Amino acid sequence: MNNATTTPKGITALIYRDALGTNFSNRGISAHVMEVTVIGEDIDPVFEATEERPAVRLVKNEHFHRETVVHAEPAAPKGEPAPWYMFGGTFIFSSDARFRRAAGHYGAVPLHDRRE
């Protein structure tokens, strides 16, 4: 019997909004939950992603002058292309050192969960 699960695992992070609690994600995940599960190759698989803590991936892009910019976006199911997301006004953060190591810096990361 195979008890393997396909549920992604990672570390948890909180979603941070502005002081008014406004959400501009156009019904993105940040409009419905307070936490996410950060998954990826460099993330320890500690906690399973759930409906209350959906999976997100850190995305790193190299921009001008070789500056690396990091954001998070909802993880697409395996085998499906990732949709295009944009910044909806929220950030994710975890005090877990593994989050800092994966993001490449200590601080909040923009959550790109808005789709139009």
C-alpha positions in Angstrom: 0.0 0.0 0.0 1.4 3.4 -1.0 0.7 6.1 1.6 2.5 8.8 -0.4 0.7 12.1 -0.6 0.8 14.6 -3.4 -0.1 17.5 -1.2 2.8 20.1 -1.3 4.6 20.8 1.9 6.7 23.7 3.1 6.8 26.3 5.8 4.1 28.7 6.9 4.1 32.5 6.4 1.6 35.2 7.4 -0.2 37.5 5.0 0.2 41.2 5.8 -2.2 43.9 4.6 -2.3 47.6 4.9 -3.6 49.1 8.2 -7.2 49.4 6.7 -7.3 45.7 5.8 -8.0 46.6 2.2 -7.6 43.9 -0.4 -6.9 44.6 -4.1 -6.2 41.0 -5.2 -9.5 40.7 -7.2 -10.5 37.6 -5.2 -7.0 36.2 -5.0 -5.9 33.9 -2.2 -5.1 36.9 0.1 -8.8 37.8 0.1 -9.7 34.5 1.7 -6.9 33.4 4.0 -4.5 34.8 6.6 -1.6 32.4 6.1 0.2 30.5 3.2 2.5 27.6 2.9 5.7 28.5 1.1 6.9 25.5 -1.0 9.9 25.0 -3.3 13.1 23.2 -3.8 15.0 25.2 -1.2 12.2 24.9 1.4 12.0 22.2 4.0 8.7 20.1 3.6 7.4 20.6 7.1 3.7 21.6 6.9 1.2 20.4 4.3 -0.6 23.1 2.3 -4.3 23.3 3.1 -7.3 25.3 2.0 -6.6 27.6 5.0 -2.9 27.8 4.1 -2.6 27.4 0.3 0.7 26.8 -1.4 2.8 29.6 -2.8 6.2 29.6 -4.5 8.9 32.2 -4.3 9.8 33.5 -7.7 13.2 35.2 -8.3 13.8 37.4 -11.3 17.0 39.2 -12.3 16.4 42.9 -13.2 18.6 45.9 -14.1 22.1 45.8 -12.9 21.7 42.1 -12.0 19.5 42.9 -9.0 17.5 39.9 -7.9 13.8 40.7 -7.1 11.7 38.2 -5.2 8.0 37.8 -5.0 5.6 35.0 -4.1 2.7 33.6 -6.2 0.2 30.8 -5.9 1.6 27.5 -6.8 0.0 25.9 -10.0 -0.9 22.2 -9.8 1.8 19.9 -11.2 1.6 19.6 -14.9 -0.4 22.8 -15.4 1.0 26.1 -16.7 1.3 28.8 -14.1 -1.1 31.7 -14.8 0.1 35.3 -14.8 -0.3 37.1 -11.5 0.4 40.7 -10.4 0.8 42.4 -7.1 -2.5 42.8 -5.2 -1.2 44.9 -2.2 -0.3 42.2 0.3 3.0 40.7 1.5 4.0 37.5 3.2 6.6 37.1 6.0 7.8 34.4 8.4 10.4 34.8 11.2 11.5 31.3 10.3 15.2 31.4 9.2 14.4 29.0 6.4 12.1 31.7 4.9 14.9 34.3 5.0 17.4 31.8 3.4 14.9 31.0 0.6 14.0 34.6 -0.1 17.6 35.8 0.0 16.9 38.6 2.5 15.2 39.3 5.8 11.9 41.0 5.3 8.5 40.8 3.7 8.0 39.5 0.2 5.3 40.9 -2.1 2.5 38.4 -2.8 1.4 38.4 -6.5 -2.1 36.8 -6.3 -4.1 39.2 -8.4 -5.5 38.0 -11.8 -7.7 40.0 -14.2 
